[in-house]
Amino acid sequence: MSDAAPSAGAAGTTDRDGDAAGDAVGTAGDDTPLLGVENLQTQFPTDRGVVKAVDGVDLTIESGEIVGLVGESGSGKSVLAESVAGIVEEPGEIVGGDVRLHGDSLVDKTEAELERVRGGQISMVFQDPMNSLNPTLSVGEQIAETVRLHQDVGESVSLSAEMKRKIVGAAKNGEAWRRAIEMLEAVEIPEPESRATDYPHQFSGGMRQRAMIAMALSCEPDLLVADEPTTALDVTIQAQILEELTGLKEEFDTSILLITHDLAVVAETCDRVNVMYAGEIVERAETEELFSNPQHPYTQGLIASTPRIDVEDQDLTPIEGNVPDLIDVPFACHFAPRCPEAERECFEIDPEFRDVGEDGTDHEAACLRRGPEGDRL
Ligand code: SF4
């Protein structure tokens, strides 16, 4: 599988500390993925100890793919997204591993270099657009500003806010403003020419999220990182936005890392899925395979606890317990304290990825009780 590291050893396992994946992803060449995350570790020191929010994650995204990252709140998904975009807030930091874009490492870049990558090659969309949009600038000005700063005047990212505003003002009747209107039209904002002069508070929640997507895609980034982009929206608007994201991916040739706790969103949108639990990826497969043949007990629990709109009178079974405190994760299988199948060994051995797909399907799960016969507990 493209997401998976090469199998190591006869048991069909892949080292979750990323050694094998690192070799595969880190070598630039025809096989280099658009995004290669290798054994990434992001931590936050606190008074109580070190929070291991991302604890040895490998993940790849190829050009033109939508890859889902799914898991409960507190599983480390958002910190992984922030690590990819280079916006981990202090005192958090990437303490190990790598993030490569087109094979080029991002973790050692300076803030100025990362600024050029963000918006030019990687853009982000967050759950709450009100926190990301500037309430004092019109929506059109903000999109035009993004276009100007990352394309025509890319070197000006360190300009003062006042200078940026002057640039935006000059751009208003120019190419950047026209581009802003085109982008608002692309995300189906009605009457984009007049709505471009509206301020964020004059937009509905769904329109604000569309405007954020327009801004994020205005520079045609290679990768869009979308962190819970539809969570705050009602179901109808959510479906529209997801449909638009999929269409825009085609139109702008942008790959998408879609972070969500919502399995239905993943099922509708993604080509491949990574399931994250307590700082680690525990299962990964193509979307259809994952939903038709879930293997990891955590993934099975997530699916069993998620209501489906196409099924009446469902028996939903919640996963017992809570996501562990990421300061104090179990030494071995992180899911062991909640797992209905846990054995003594699960508290002693850190499970590696094993091939679990039928008939050679690319599908891996990190569970001691799955995988080729003879390897299972
Ligand atoms: S390794 Fe053991 S505890 Fe962990 S998911 Fe598999 S069966 Fe459950």
Boltz pocket constraint, residues with backbone or C-beta under 6 A from the ligand:
constraints:
  - pocket:
      binder: B
      contacts: [[A, 296], [A, 297], [A, 298], [A, 333], [A, 334], [A, 335], [A, 336], [A, 337], [A, 339], [A, 340], [A, 341], [A, 342], [A, 343], [A, 346], [A, 349], [A, 351], [A, 366], [A, 367], [A, 368], [A, 369], [A, 370]]
      max_distance: 6.0
